[in-house]
Amino acid sequence: MQRDGGILADLCHIDRDRRKLHDALTAPGLDILLVAGATGNGTDDFAGAVLAEVGELAIHGVALSPGESAGMGRAGAGALVFLLPGAPAACLWAYELFAGRAIRRLGGRNPALPFRSTEMLTNRKIVSRIGVTEICPVRCRDNRSVEPIASFAEAGLMSASRADGFVIIPEGSEGFPEGAAVTVYLQQGFDAPSSLISEGPDPKS
């Protein structure tokens, strides 16, 4: 959050307690509230229901993998609320693509993804399913090519730790064939030659 220009006002663990979540969502003086967990369809996944009770649940469920059970709305006091899935990889990407964007915008920063980017060629086919925006972790090669590695669904955050970056596959695409040019967003700390890097966030994001 600090990376995106936000200031953490409070951090609390409510252990799936409806009353505590109700109180947190009605706290005054906040611009944005992030709720991690309890966003799915299980019997104890009540974050969406509580938000609807105290304010407005505008969206619950998105065509994003990982991150399908993310949601958003407004709390009773007017703060923006982002419901982030409890699974670590899903929580990460729901934050990056939705909550982080809002924090950057409110902080007067560019709302685009805060990653350096470059165009590279796929050295293997990248497969995706139509109807879902998918985040594909990749490894970069010295010859300006990129290859997919185990997906977040298969390896969770281990994929993020092993990846040099990621490719965003749009929901209308079945993926990219071998040899296709793709935009690669580079992980922080990835040490690539300067000739590979486009400075700053991708303006298309």
N, C-alpha and C positions, 0 to 999 in steps of 0.2 A: 504494500500500500504506500509506503514512504517513497518507493521508486516512482510511483505515479503521481506524487504530489499531495497525497492524503496525510492527515494527522490522526493517529489512533487515539480516540477519546476514551474508549473502554474496551475491555476484553473479558468475557465471562463464559463459563461453562455451565450450561443449564441441564445437561443430562436428560434430554427429551422430557422436560417438565413443561407442560402446557402453560401453567400459570406464570412461570418464569419467562417463557417466551412471550407471552402476552404483555408482561410488564416491560420487557426489553423493547418490544415493538411500539410501545406507547411512550417511551422516554423522550422528553423534549430536548431541543437544542442540537440535534444531529442532522447532518445533510444526507448521509448514506448509512444504511445498516446492512451488514453481511451476515447471513445465517447459513452455517455449514451443517448439513445433515438433515435428516427427517423430511426429505423432499420427494421421496418415491411414492409408491402405491401400497406400501405395507400398512398394517393396522396401526403401527406406532409412528408413521410418517405423517405428522400433523402440521408441518410448517406452513404449507399452503392454506390449510383450513384456518389456522390462527390468523394469518395475515388477512384473509378474507373477512374475518370477524372484526378486526380492529381497523381495517382500512380498505385497500383495494388490491385484489390479486388480478393483475392485468394479463399475465402470461404464466402458464405452468406446463412445462414440457416443451422442448425445442428440438429441432431436427439437427442435432449436433452430436458427434461421437468422437471422444467421450464427452458427456455432459447432458444427456437427454432429459434428465429430470430437473434441470435448472428452472427457475421461475423468477418473476419480478413483479413489483407493484409499488404501492405507497403505504406507509404506516399511518396510524391515526394522527400523529403529529405532523405529517406531511413529508417525512424523509423518504427518499428512494430506498427500496428494499430489494436486495438480490438474494434469492434462495439458491445456495450452492450445494450440489450433491455431496454426500459424505465420502464417497470413494475418492481417494487422493487425486488420481489423474483426471477424473471428471470435475472435481472441485477446481483444480488448476485451470482447466480450459474454459470452464464457465466463468471463472474470474477474469481470465485474460481477454476473452471475447466480449463480455458484457459488463461486469462490474468495473474492471480496470479502465475500460473505455469511458465510463461515466465519471469515475474519479479524476481521470486526466482532463476531461472536458471541464468539470467544475473547478479544477485547479488552474484553468487557463492554459493547459498544455495541449499539444497535438493529440487528439483522441486515437490516432492510428496505433497499431501494435508497436511497442517500443523495442523492436528488434532490428538489427541490421539485416539487410537482405541482399541477395544476389540471384542472378538467373543461371541455372545449371541444366545439364542434360541428364535425363534418367538413364542409368545403365541396366535397369531391369524394369519391367512393367510394374506400375503401381495400381493396385486394384481397389475399387471402392463400390459401394452400392448407391444406386440412384435414390434421391429423396432425402439424403442426409449429408450435411457438411461434415467432412471427416478430417481430423488432424493426423497426419502421417509422419512419424519420426523417421529421420533419415541420417545416413552417414555421408560425408562429403569425401571425394577423392581428389587427388592432386591434378588429375586431368580435366577438372571442371565438370565432373560427372557426380551424380548422387544416386544412392541406392536406399530403398526402404529397409527398415529393420523390423523386428517384432512390434506389433501394434500395441497401443495402450490397453486394448481389451485383453490382449494375451499376456502382457508383462507389467501392466500398471506403470508406476513411476520409474521402474527399472528402465523402461524404454527411454524416458527423458534423460536419465543419467548416462545412458549409452549413446545418445544421439548427439550429432553436431548441430542439428537444427530440425526444422519441420516444414512440411508442405501442407497447405490448406487445399483440400479437394472440394470444389463446390458441389452443392446438392444435386445439380443437374448432370453431373459427370459420373461415368463409370470408372474413372481413373485416368492414368496417362500411359501411353505405350512406351516401350523402350525407345530411347532417342528423343523423347519429347522435351521441349524447353519448359522448365517450371521455375516459379519463384520460391526460393529457399529462404526461410527466416532463420537466422543463425542464433544459436543459444549464446547467452552471455558467457564469456570466458573462452569461446571457441577461437583459437588462434589461427586465423586464415591469412594468407597473403593479401596485402592491401589491394592487389589487382582483382581480387574476387569480390570485393565488398562495395555495395552501394551504401553510402553514408546516410544515416537517419532512417526513420520509419518509412515503410512503403506508403506512398501517398494514396494508393488505391485501397488501403485497408479501411 
